[in-house]
Amino acid sequence: MKGKIIIDRDICKGCGYCIKACQAKLISLDKGFNALGHHPAAAFMSNNCNGCGLCAIVCPDIAIEVFREG
């Protein structure tokens, strides 16, 4: 099963919990700033996401959505 990660840059504080939770290492901190002055998380466009949802589960800001594609 494949997955897709969508991160809402506007509310992400850049805490990094999602980066640690992603077993496929598909998330990193963006070098740019968001409107809150934080470096938000950014997901790589990759076919390696399995849609496990761990990144969304650990996100304290509820800034991540994970979609599974059959």
Phi and psi in degrees as a GROMACS rama.xvg file:
@    title "Ramachandran Plot"
@    xaxis  label "Phi"
@    yaxis  label "Psi"
@TYPE xy
-101.786  156.744  LYS-2
-133.421  168.558  GLY-3
-138.353  132.409  LYS-4
-106.33  130.413  ILE-5
-123.396  124.553  ILE-6
-113.765  127.851  ILE-7
-82.2652  99.7896  ASP-8
-60.3273  -28.8837  ARG-9
-70.7764  -25.159  ASP-10
-112.426  -6.39611  ILE-11
-71.5478  131.49  CYS-12
-92.9942  -5.4793  LYS-13
73.3337  32.8085  GLY-14
-67.5867  -27.7864  CYS-15
89.4231  0.114027  GLY-16
-60.197  -39.8424  TYR-17
-64.9178  -34.8349  CYS-18
-63.5485  -43.4499  ILE-19
-69.1845  -32.14  LYS-20
-78.4939  -25.772  ALA-21
-75.0969  108.915  CYS-22
-69.4499  -25.5525  GLN-23
-87.5689  -2.2127  ALA-24
57.0668  47.7721  LYS-25
-100.14  1.70309  LEU-26
-123.336  139.42  ILE-27
-143.024  170.323  SER-28
-84.2148  135.867  LEU-29
-71.3795  146.741  ASP-30
-77.6483  -21.9631  LYS-31
-85.0534  168.238  GLY-32
-100.491  152.398  PHE-33
-96.0672  -174.88  ASN-34
-64.3553  -22.391  ALA-35
-87.3147  -4.22891  LEU-36
86.7681  16.8454  GLY-37
-106.745  157.928  HIS-38
-87.62  104.039  HIS-39
-76.6254  162.078  PRO-40
-71.0472  150.196  ALA-41
-137.27  136.06  ALA-42
-97.683  137.796  ALA-43
-75.7473  142.951  PHE-44
-77.6991  108.152  MET-45
-148.605  152.582  SER-46
-88.4378  6.05402  ASN-47
-87.303  -8.3381  ASN-48
-69.7227  128.587  CYS-49
-99.1441  2.02275  ASN-50
73.5614  25.8354  GLY-51
-65.3  -31.2701  CYS-52
83.657  5.42645  GLY-53
-60.5397  -36.6518  LEU-54
-61.9456  -41.6879  CYS-55
-70.1749  -34.4395  ALA-56
-65.995  -40.5389  ILE-57
-85.6396  -8.56549  VAL-58
-71.0999  113.932  CYS-59
-72.6304  -15.7971  PRO-60
-99.1815  -1.28815  ASP-61
52.7097  45.7391  ILE-62
-98.8244  0.640862  ALA-63
-121.734  133.958  ILE-64
-119.28  139.225  GLU-65
-121.938  129.848  VAL-66
-115.649  138.086  PHE-67
-102.426  135.843  ARG-68
-117.09  124.335  GLU-69
